[in-house]
Amino acid sequence: MKETWLNSQDRPIRVLVVDDSPMMCKAIEKILSEDEAIEVAGKALSGKEALHALASGGFDVCTLDVHMPGMNGLSVLKNIMVKHPLPTLMVSAFTGDGSKITFEALRFGAVDFFKKPARNGDGQLEKQAELLRKSLKRASRVQVKAARYLRVHPVRKESDGLNHSSPEEMERVCVVYGSTGSYSSVLALVPFLSQLPKGPVIISMGVDKENLAPFVDYLQPYSRTPLNMVTDTVELAPSQIYFLPSNFAAHFDRAGKAWEMTVKQRPIESSKEGAIDLTLLSASESFGPNLLSIFVSGDSFYGVTGAKEVIRNNGKILVQKPGGCLAPYNPEMLIEKFGVESAEPHELARTINKWMT
C-alpha cells in the first residue's frame, strides 16, 4: 500500500542499534542500510554503552534489544526516557518473558516493536526487513515529549450474567482508529472501558497482524470486556472489543436481526484513502447517527474520506488531544478540517461508556 509521509528528511534518519549480539547488530544494520533515508550512526552491545552513546546526542531513533546481560531492555528504556528521550523501537523474539517485557516497554514510552529478523526460507525475512524500515521511519517522526508511563492493572472480567443484551438488540457501534503511537493510546483507553450493553467497540490499528495478535493477548487481563482480533466474518455482539490489523477493512451487513462484520485485507493504492475509510464508509451507511468514531495517535492522511461520511450520516467524531499523542497528525488534521472535539484517552473511554449504556 502506498503511504504518504508527513515531511521529507533533510538528511538520513540517524539510528542507534542496541543489541548484545554483534551478529544481530550487523544484521539490523544491513537491513536498515538498504534504505538511503536511514543511516546507522552507532551501535552498542550493552545498555551501558547505549546510554553513553546517547549522551553525546546526534541520534533520531533507537532500536533496543529486549534481552541483554546487565541492564535489560526495559531498564535501558526507562533510563532513555528520563535522561535522553528518544523514539525507541523494541526488538524481541516474542518467546518466554521477551514478549511480556516488550509490551511492558510500551507502557514506559516505547513507540513500537518488531520481531528479531530470522531467515526461515519462506520469504519472511524480506517482509520483516521492510516492516522494520517502515516502523523505524514512522517512529522517527513522533513527539517523544508525549511519552509517559501508563499505570494499568489487571481487572476483573465483568460477568456475562450482567449483560442481558443480545446481538439482535445491538443499537450502537464505536470505531476507534490509530496508527503510529496508537499502542500507548489503546493501552490508556481500553482499561477504562466498562460493560458496553448497547454495542461493540471496533479498534482499527495500523499494526501488522503478526504484531497485533500478541498485543491483543497482552491486553486481555487489563480489559473488562473480551478482546477479539478479526480477519474474517463475525456476528457482532454487545460488550465485545474487536481489533482489525493494518490494511484490513470491515463491511457491515444485516444477518437476520443481527449484524455481521466481514473483515478483508484491502490494500488501497491512493494516498488519501485507507482501510479505515472503507470501514467508516460502511459503518456510517449502516449505523448513521448511532456511530461514534474516535481517532487517536496516528501519522497518515487516512480517515478523512470516512470521517466526511460519518458526519454526513449524522454520526459523532472525537479525537485524542494532540498534545498527548506520540503522533498527533491524524487528530490535528480532523480538528482542522471538521472542528471536532478532543479529549484525553480516559475521557474518551468515559464517552464510549455513556454512548454504549
PEKANOR-V685121 format. One record per residue. PSI is psi in whole degrees, -180 to 180 (* if undefined). Layout:
BEGIN
psi=(PSI:PSI)
END
This chain:
BEGIN
psi=(134:137:140:124:156:-41:162:154:132:-20:168:152:124:122:139:121:123:115:138:-10:115:-35:-42:-38:-45:-41:-44:-41:-43:-45:-47:-36:-11:-12:120:-13:-2:137:122:102:-7:156:145:138:6:166:-38:-44:-40:-47:-35:-44:-41:-28:-27:-11:-171:6:149:-26:158:137:134:121:139:-48:115:150:153:-117:120:175:-38:-41:-42:-43:-44:-43:-39:-47:-26:-45:-39:65:125:137:128:134:129:142:125:150:-6:39:145:-134:-15:-40:-45:-45:-38:-47:-30:-36:-32:-30:-22:6:-2:142:-41:179:161:155:141:132:134:128:111:9:4:18:2:-28:-44:-40:-43:-40:-45:-40:-40:-48:-43:-45:-40:-42:-39:-41:-33:-15:0:158:96:-18:-20:-11:135:154:131:120:104:147:150:144:161:129:136:139:138:-25:-19:-18:105:3:145:165:-33:-24:2:128:-32:161:142:130:124:136:137:156:-112:132:2:-17:-50:-36:-45:-39:-32:-15:-53:-43:-20:-4:130:-164:141:74:-20:-6:-180:167:131:120:113:118:140:57:131:142:-29:-29:-30:-38:-51:-29:-43:-41:-43:-37:-20:-49:-17:3:134:-20:154:144:137:133:131:131:17:-133:132:154:121:141:147:162:39:151:125:133:136:131:173:137:10:123:148:141:138:133:149:138:85:-123:-10:179:138:144:118:123:125:151:124:79:137:133:18:145:-8:-10:145:-175:-34:-33:-43:-40:-46:-34:-48:-43:-40:-37:-36:-39:-12:-124:-8:17:127:125:129:131:126:-160:132:158:15:176:-5:147:-19:-47:-45:-41:-39:-41:-36:-46:-42:-32:18:24:177:140:134:159:157:143:124:-36:-22:3:137:-37:100:1:-49:-53:-43:-41:-43:-33:-44:-43:-37:-4:31:160:155:157:162:158:-42:-31:-36:-40:-40:-39:-43:-44:-45:-39:-36:3:*)
END
